[in-house]
Structure formats: structure tokens, C-alpha cells
Amino acid sequence: MADTHQRPGVNGPQPALDRDDIAGLLTGHLTQRRAPEPQPSAAQPVPLTAVPSAGTGPASVPRLAGLPGELPVGWEAVETLQAQVSKQLTGRDPQRLMEEADRRALARSLVTTAVADWAATYAQANVPLTEAQEQAVATAVFNSMYRGGRLQSLLDEDGVEDVMVDGLRAHVEYLDRPRRTIERVADSHEELIAWVNRMARLSGHGERGLTQSTPMVGFRMPDGSRVTASMLTSRPSVVIRKHRLRDTGLDELRQWGTINVLLQYFLRACVQARMNLLVVGDMGAGKTSLLRALGREIPADERLVTLESDRELYLDEPSASGGPGPVTYAFEARQSNGEILDGRKAGEVTIADMFATALRFNATRVVVGEVRSTEIVPMLQAMSAGGSGSMCTMHVRRPHAIISRLVQLCTEAGMATEAAHHLIAASVDVVVYLTYDWDDVKHGGRKHRYVSHIYEVHDVVGEGGRPTTTELFAPAGPREPRAVFQNMPSFIGELENKSRFPDLDGAPSFQRSWLTDNPLGAWGGPLRRKGPAA
């Protein structure tokens, strides 16, 4: 989840749609009629939207109109300035001995000077740039050097979840408003491919490149956004998943409506009681956000290893609360450089490859960002062989298909079906299923992500040799699609004995009465609880 949620109150209310807006939505021709952009300041530079810019001849009038942050000059001017500043920066620090923060501060200073000199020359034959326009050009130059370049302004927009580039055109998906299409984000396919490879280098993934020998590539950008690019489509294509929030916890998920207070305490107790958790759901359901929040609940005296194809969890970074977390080693897979040696991709290191090394770090828990393939077997083996409290995510389209999906991955890894059934039963304790629906997002609504099912997987096999499961939480009916308590877990005693809630009066553990005394599952109000915490 992907990280796909939004903090409440960040964006503020969206402007109301008038009759013309609604008509435009229905016909597919809604133009950019948004709230006025804030005036630029030193602390908030004008964003740059990758759109066709005005001409640079004397007859053109530079402007910041139309789309927010439209560049007053062609992008080629930005590229020229970027090359000039990069050369100056290399001359000042040829051995790259400066700290990265100092090097970027120097780059900002050089950009400011270079743009000011260029703007003075530009004004001799054109309408002079305003201060805001000059700042926009400077921001574009710096973004070209250290951030997302021509696409950065799209990633900086509030509510952005995905930027999907198809050749020269981009489609932007938002959390809370309709999709927007930008007709031109690059001047050529070669420029787009060069952007992908430059972003890979900036992100420290120098071995990852989009070439004829490696026509598919994935990596994370400096801001944490996940990039997947391909040359196997009819035009070069790039999809960027924005990860705006690195420090989400269960409190934030409750505020967003993904879970309620009862589920918050239940899942927190499962982590503390060292249940093996599997977070599943369709793409974009918020699995990564929930897994990250669960990881933040791991006690500080433990040792944690995270394994990811692309870094998204950030559990090795301090939490916003400032409290100590577990000792965490964050492993990240490495892609091949395209060469094949002895039948294997040279330089490639997969999640499955990292398991053996990770387990030698004497971790008390293993967290895998996403299980997609053969890594399912070492993941389940780690869970069953003492890695209690381990967690991972997995794509599953429907709640009833969870076990089938696990078995499919195990058999693809070479296991017999019967052996897969026994391994799953011995490994997984709790499965949390996330889903989402749309509140008329085309007309200004938003996506709603929430937990709809929680299952217990028992350590015995039932009819047909399949693992036995119990539905602990499920929808109450068509009018309540969110998870409501259904059946008492067999491990309720472990939750009561091993969980601690110091934020509640008397620091109680989880209480089974919280499940039975909340017929609405606490979706309809505060949690009812007895004793000193009531």
C-alpha cells in the first residue's frame, strides 16, 4: 500500500462543482477549475507542472497560468541550466567529499545564481520574468538534478496516488477527485527513458536501467515513490505509486476509517502476542499502510528484519512518537544488470535469496513487504520454525480465495499440494483482508479503504486436506460491509495474557468481553469496556 492513505485535514475541503463542472464531468471534458494556487514564497516554491510551455521568442508572453505552475519557458532551457549547474558543482566538489546535505545546499545556491543570470539575459529579448516565474524555473532546475524532474510537480500535488505515463501523456490518479490527463510530460520517448534511468541512479539503484536488454525495471525514487517502467508496451510506459506517509500507525488508520477502535486493540494485541499475520487484499487496498502500522507496534526490545523488493515500510526509521523501536535491519532486493551467467541473471538478489542471510541476524521477527512468488516458502518456513510474530502482505482478489492463493504460490515454488496445506496450517495464525469502495470519486468523492474480514488459520487440516479457518470478523450484512465480530478466536487466552495497553487506565491486557459487548463492532461509536478502563 502501497502507502495510499491521506492524513485527515491536510488538503482541506475541495471547491464545490458548479453546473458547468458537472456537465464537463459527464462529457469527460472537465477543465482545470481548481481553487486558486497559493502565492509562492521561499518556504513554498511554485510547483512545476509538466505541460507544453510557452515559446521563448520575443512575441511570447511568459506566464504562470492555466495549469498550476506552468513553466514560462521551454523545458530545454531548464535542461541547459541543469547541465551548467551540474558542471559547476562538479568543479567545486570533484571528489564528492562533501556531505550530501551540504552538496545539495551548494547546488541550490548555484541554481539561484545561474537562473538569475539567465533571466537577465532572457529579459533582453523577451518580456522579463516575474519573481514567481524565476523561482519556478529555479525549482525546475533543482528538481531536474535531485528530485523527479519534469514529473515532480505532479507528485507534489495534494492527494496524488498514482502517476501513469503512457508515452508522452500522463494520467494522474487522486485519492479524492477525478483522474486528470496531462497531454505532454516529455518531448520524446528517448527523453522519458533517460528520465527513468536518471531516477534509478539518483535513488542509488545504479544497477537498474531501462534498456533493450532489460526492458522492465522497478525502483524507488528519492522521495520513496515506487517506479515501474517498461519498454515492452506499445510506447515506453511508467507508473509511479506515491508513498506520501512513512510513519502511519494504527491511530491514523482508525481516523481514516480503515479500522475501528476494537480492531485497533485486537490487531495490536495480535502483534504483542506474536501471532503470525498475513495482510491481504486487492491492489491499492492499503496493505502496505496496514503492515507498516502493525510493524510500529513491535516492542522495542525485539530484533526485526524486513525484506522488500523496493523499500516501502521504513520500519528502520524512527517513529513520529520519538520512542525507541526494535533493532531493525532493512534488506532490499537488487535487480539484474541484464546479463545471464550460468543460467541466472547476473547481479540479481531476490527476496528468497535474502532469507538465509536475514535469518542469521538472529531476528525475532521477519516482515516481508510483499510475497509474490517463490519467497512464500521460506517466509512460511520462517514463521513455522520459530519466527513467531512475523508478517507479510499478498495480493488476493477475494476473501474466500486466500488459502487457494497461498497454495498456488507454494506449488509454483515446487511444493506438493498436501505439503503446502500442512505448511500453511503450521505457519499462519491470522489473515486480515482489506478492501475498498468508491464514494462517487468522479464527482469529487474519495476512496474508502477498510478491513472487511479477519480469519484465524488453525494448525490442523480439515476436509480435503485443506487448512481449517474460522471467520473472526466479517461484514454484518449488505448495509455494513466492514468487519464486525463473529467468532471468538481460539488464541484469546494468549491475547489476554501477553498484550499490554499502557495507554489505557490500569494498563490492562486485551479482554474477551470487548468482543462480545460491542455488537456493532465499535464502528458505531466508542469501545464499550468494563473495569478500570471503562
N, C-alpha and C positions, 0 to 999 in steps of 0.2 A: 503496500500500500504503500505497493507503492504507498509514500506518505501523501494522502489525498484529502485530508481534512482541513478545516479552516477555523482559526480561533474566533470565538464569538465577539462581534462588535468591532472587528478590525476594519472591515470595509465600510461599515455604516450602511444606511438604507440606500437602495438603488433608486434613481429618479423614476417617477411614475411614467407609464407609457400613455401617450395620448392616442387619439383616434388614428392619426397618420402612422404612428408606430405600429399599432395593432394591424392595420391594413398591410404595412410593409412586411410584418412577420408572416402573415398569411400568404403573401405572394412570394416570400423569400427574398425581398429586396429591402430589408431594414438597413438603413444607413447608420453612420456613426453619430448618433444623437445621444451622447452621454453627458453626465454632469461636467461642468467646466473644470479643466485641469487646474490644480493649484499652481500659483506662481512659483517659478524656480527660486531656489536660494542656495547658499553654499552648502547647507546640510542636505538639500534635496535637489540634486541636479535634474534637469529636464530629461525624461526618458526619450529614447530614440526608437521610433517605430520603423521597421524595415519596410519601406514603401518607396515607390518611384519618387525621386526627389525633383525639385525644380531644376531648371537648367542653370548653367553657370555663366551665360553670356550677359552682356550689358542690358539686354531687353528684359531679362527675368527679374522678378522681384522676390528675394529670399523671404520666406515666411515660415511661421510655425502654426499652420492652420490645418484644417481637415482632421486627419488622424492625429492623436496626441503625440507631440514630439517630432513631427515631420522635419526631416533634415532640410536646411535651406540650400544645400548644395549636393552635387552628385557624390555617391559613395567613393568614387575614385579619388576624390580629394582627401577623404578620411584615410584611405589606404596609403596615399603618398605621405601624409603626415605621420602615419603609424610607422612606415619604413624609416622615415627621417629620425623620429624619436628613438626607435629601436637601435639605430646606428649610434646615436649619441649616447644611449645608455650603455651599449657595449664598450664604447670608448672610455666611459667613466669607470666601469667595473668589468674589465675584460676577463678576469678570472672568476667572476661571480662569487667574490668573497664576502659581499655584503649580506646581511640578514635579509630574508625575503621581504619583511615588512619595510625595512629601510630602502630596499631596492624599489619597491612599489611607490613609496613616498617620493623618491627621486624621480621616478617615471612620471608621477602626477605633476611635479614641478616642471619637468622638461616639456610635458604636453602643454601645460598652460602657456609657457613661453613660446613654444613653436606655433600654437594656434593664434596667439596674439600677433606674432609677426606675420603669419599667413593672412590673417584677417585684415591687417593694414594694407598689404599688397592687393588683396581681393577688392578692397573698397576703392581702389584707384580706377577700376573699370566697371564696378557694379554698385548697386545700392548697398551701403555699409550694413553690416550685420548689427543687430541689437546685442545687448549684453547677454540676454537669454539665448539667442541663437548661437553666439560664440561659445557659451557654456555647453550648449547641445553638441556642437562639433567636438569640443574637448572631451566630453563624456563619451562620444562615439569612438574617439581615438583610443582612450584608455580601455574601453570595453573591448575594442579590437585586439588590444595587447594582452589583457588579463582576464577578461570575462567572456561573455557569449557573443561578442562582436555584433554583427548585424541583427541577430535574433535576441539580444539581451533585453531590449525594451519590451518584447513580448513576454519574456519570462518574468520581468519586473511588474507586470500588471497584477492588480489585486484579483484573487480568485482563480488564477490560471492553474489548470491541472495538466493539460497536455498541449504541446505544440507539434502538429503533424505537417511535415514538409513533403510535398509531392512535386519534385522537380523544382520549379521556381516559385510555386504557390504554397502558402501555409494556411492551415486551418487551426484555429485556437479554440480549445475546449475549456469552459469555465465551470466552477462549482455552482454558480448561482445565476447564470444568464446564458443566452443562446450562443451557439458557435459563431465565430467570426472568421471570415476569409480575407487574407491579405494576398493580393494578386502577385506581388513580386518581392521575394526576400533574397534573391541572388540574381546576378546578371547572367550567369551561365551555370550549367551543370558542373563544369570544372571548378567554378568558384565554390559551389556547395560542397563538393568532395574535399576541396582544400580546407574549407571550414571544419569539416568533420575531423580531418587529420590534425589540424592545429589544436582543436579542443582536446583530442586524445593526448597530445603532447603536454598541453597545459595541465591536464589532470594527472600527470605522472604515469600515463599509460602509453609510453613511447613505443612499446611493442605492438600496440593495437593500431592498425591503419586500414583504411578503406581503399583497396587496390584490386586489380584484376585477379590476383592470386588469393586475396582474402576479401571477397565481395560482400561479406557481412561482418559487422563489428558492433561491439557494445562497450560502453564505459560510462563513468560518471563525470560530470562537469565540476569545475572548482566549487560551485555553489551546492553541489550534492545532487543536482538533477541527473536523471538516468537517461542516457542517449542510446538508441538503437538505430543503426543505419544499414542500408543495403543498396547494392548495385544490381541486384537480381530482378528488381521491379522494372516496369517499362521505362521509368525515369528514376534517377537517384532519389532515394526517399530517406527521411529522417523522422523519428518520433522521439520527442523529449518528454519524459514524465517529470513533472516538477515536484520536488520534495521540499516543501516550504517550512516544515516544522520538524525539528530534530529532537525535541525534548517533550513530546507528548506523553502524558501519563493517564492513568485511569480516571483521574478527576476531570481532565479535559474531555475524554471520551464520554463521560457521563453528561457533561454540559452540552455536548453536541447531540446527545440523544442516541449514541451508538450503544450504550449500556445504561442500565438504571442503577440505583444505589444497591439493590440486592445483588445484581450481577457483579457490581464492583467489588463487594465484600466476598462474594463466592469465588470469583476468579483470583482475587488477592490471596484468599485462603488456600486455593489450589496451588499457587506458586509457593507459598510458605510451607505447605505440607509436602512439597516436592513431587507433585503429580506430573507425569509426562503429558504435555499439552500439544495438540495439533490444531492449528488455526487454519480453517479452510474457507473457500468461497470463490465466487467468480472473479474475473479480472476487474480491478477497480473497486472492489468491495470494502477495502480498508484493512486488509490482512496485515500489512507491514506496520501500520499505525498501532493496531492492537498488539502485535508481537512486541513492538518497541515498548509499549506501555507495560506489558507483562514483565519484560526484562528489567524495567525500572523498579520492580517490586522484589527482585532477588536480594536477599540480605547481604550486607556489606562484608561479612566475614567469609564469603564464599569465593571460589575461583571460577571464572567463566571464560569460555572460548566461543567466539562467534565465527561462523563460516558463511561467506557470501560470495556470489558471483560478481556482484557490484555492491559496493558499500552503501547501505541504506539505514542500518539500525543505529549506528553511532552510540552503542552502549558503552564504549570505552571512553566516551567524553563525559565530563562532569554534568550532573543533572542541574536543572534550574534551581532546585532547592538548596544546592550547595553542599548537601550532605555527602558523606563518603559512599561510594558504591563498591561492588565487588572488584577484585583484581581481574581485569578483562584483557584478553588477547584477541584482537580483531583480525582474522585472516580474510584475505580477498583473493579470489581466483585470478589466474592470468591466462590470457588468450595466446594462441599460437601466432608466430610471425608468418605463417603460410607454408613453411617448408615441412616436408614429410621425411622423417628419419626412422628406419626400421618399422615402418607401418604405423607410426604415431606422429601426431602433429608436434613439430619441434617447439619447445618452449612452453607448451600448454600445461597448465596446472589446474585441474578441476577440483570441485568441492570434494568429490570422492577421493582424489589424491591427497587432499589435505587432512583427511580424518586421522590417519595413523599418526602423523606428527602432532596434530591437535590433542589427541588423547594422551600423548606423552607429556603434555604440560600439566598433567595431574589436575585437570579441571573437574570441579564438582558438577558442572552442568555444561551441556553443549547446546548452542542455539544456532540453527541453520536458517538463513534468511528466507530461502525458498527451495523446496525439493521439487525437482523437475524430472530427474532421470535416475541413473543407477546409484546416485548418492543415497537413495531411500534405504538401501540395505545396510550400509554402515551406520546410518542415522538410527534405524530401528535396533541394530545390534548394540549401539552405544546406550540406547535407552534401556534395553533389556539386561545389559551386563553391568549395571550399577550406576548408569548416568541418570539417576532419578532427578526429576525436575527439569529435564531437557525439553526443548520446544522447537517447532519449525512451522512453516506455512506451506500450503499446497493448493493448487488450483483444482477446484471441484465445482461443477456447474449446479448440481442439485444435492440436497442433504442426503437423500437415500443412496447416493452413488459413492459415498465416502469410502466404504470398505472395498468396493469394486475398484476404485481408482488406486488405492494402496496396493491391492493385489496385482493390478495391471503393471504398475511400476516395478514391483518385485519380480514378476515373471519376465519382464523385459530385461531385468538385470541377471536373468539366468536361474532364478529360483523356481522350484516346483510349486504348484498352486497350494498343495497341502502344507508345505513348509512355510510358505508365505502367510497362510492363515494362522499358523501357530506363532510365527514371529510377531505378527501384528497383535495378537492377543496378549503376548508376553511383554509388549513394549508400550503401547499407547494406553493411557488412562482416560483422558478427557479430550473430546473433539468439540471445538467451538466453530459454528458455522455463521458466517456473515453474509448479508445480502444488502441490496439497496433498491430503492424505487425512485421515481422522478415526480417531483411536485410541479408538474407543468413548467419544466425548465425553459421551454421555448418561449414562454410568456413571462419570464422573469422569476420563476421558481428556483428551486435548488434540489440537489441530490440528497437523499436521506439514506444513510448507511446505519445498519443496526444488526445486533445479534438476534437471529431468529431461532436457532436450535443449539442445544448443548447435549452431547451424548456421553455416556460412560461406556468404555470398552472393557469388557470383563476378560480376565485372564484364562478363560476356558472357551472351547469351541462348541458350537451348538449343532443344529441340524445342517446337514450338508457340509459339515466341517468348517463352517464359517465362524468367525469370532462373534460372540454374543454381545449385543449392545442394549442399553437402556436409555430411553429418552428422558433426560432430566429436566430440560426446559424445551418448550415448543410453543408455537403460536396458539392462542386461546380460541381462535376462530378467524373467519374472513375479516372481521372488523378489528382484530388485534393481531397483526402479523408478527409482532415482536415476541421474544422469548419470555414465557411465563412458566413458573414452576409446575412440574407434572409429577415427578417421582423422586423419592429420597435416594441419594447416592449410597452405594454400599460402603464408601470410604468416609462417611460423615463423621465417624469417630476420629479419624485422622485429622479432619479439618478442625474439630473441636479441641483436639489435644495439641496440635502443632502450630496453629495460626495465632497471631497476636495482633491486636489493633490498639496500639498505644494512643491513637488519636481519639479513641472513644473513652468515656468515663470508666475508670476501673481497669483499663487495658484488657477487655475480655477477648476471648477467642471467638471463632465463629460459632453460632448457636443454631441448632436444627430448627428451633422454633421460628427463626426468621423466615424459613422457607414455608412453613405451614401457616403462619399468621399473616401472610401477605397474599391474599387470593388474587390481587391484581398484579402480582409480581413487582410491586413498587413502581410500576410505570405511572400509576395514577396519583402518586404522592410520596411523602417521606416513608422511610422504612419503619415499620412497627417492630419494636423490640422490647423485651421485658428486662427487668433487672436494673442495675445501676446505669446502664447506657440508655434507658428508655427516656 
